[in-house]
Amino acid sequence: MKLFTSVLAFSLLCSAPAFAQNAPAAPAKHATSTPARSYPAWEQLSVAEREMLVAPVRERWNSNPEARARMMEHAQRWQTMTPEQRQRAHRGMKRWGHMSPEQRTQTRALFGEMRKLTPEQRQELRAKWKAMTPAEREAWIKAHPAPQR
């Protein structure tokens, strides 16, 4: 029985890092905070750790054949981004995740329209948008619907 207890304790001790990796991370106080743990390079990860990181992407890839081209485009574009551009993209994805469906509709329409404009025209549109009432914004969205994906 003592051997069983020792083996169980050793197993739990060895698996503690795996449990810690799956625990939800505490929210960062600011973007420059250093992580509590240093992680190895990809080549130094175990096969199980690599699989854990890749599995969500594999699942999305396999379950959405119609989205594969878009996923590949995003991956290729990500590779060409600077660290600053990647950081901005992360912030944008986080903001998007916290938006309501109505805000997302407005954002799609605004983004679609702004892609057609010069930087000066974009600035003008931003200023107009900030000055609009909710009813005016709704009318603008109807007049400038978001482009179809």
C-alpha positions, 0 to 999 in steps of 0.5 A: 500500500505504501508503494501505491501511495508513493507512486500515486503521489509521484504521478500527481507531482509529475502531472502538476505542470500539465494541470497548470497549463490547462488552468485559466490564465489570470488576466494580464494587468498590462501588455508588458507584464512578463509571463510567470513561466518561460516556455521552450521553443517549438522544437523543444515541446513534447509531441503531446504539447504540440498536439495540444496547441495544434488540435483546435486549428485542426478541428476548425480546419476539418469542420469547415471546408468552406473556410479553409481558403480564408484560414490559409489567407489569414495564416499567410498574411499573419506571416508577413506582419510585423510584431506591431501589426500582430499586436494590433490584430490581437487587440482588434480580435479581442475587441471584436469578441466583446462586441454585440451583434449590432456593433459587429454589423456596424463595424462591418459596414464601416470597415467595408466603406472605409476600405474605399476611402482615402486616409483623409476621407476616413478621418472625415467619416470617423468624425461624422460617425462620432457625431451621429445619433443612434438613429442616424447611424442606423440609417447610414448602415442601411444606406451602406450595407456591409459587403458580403463575405 
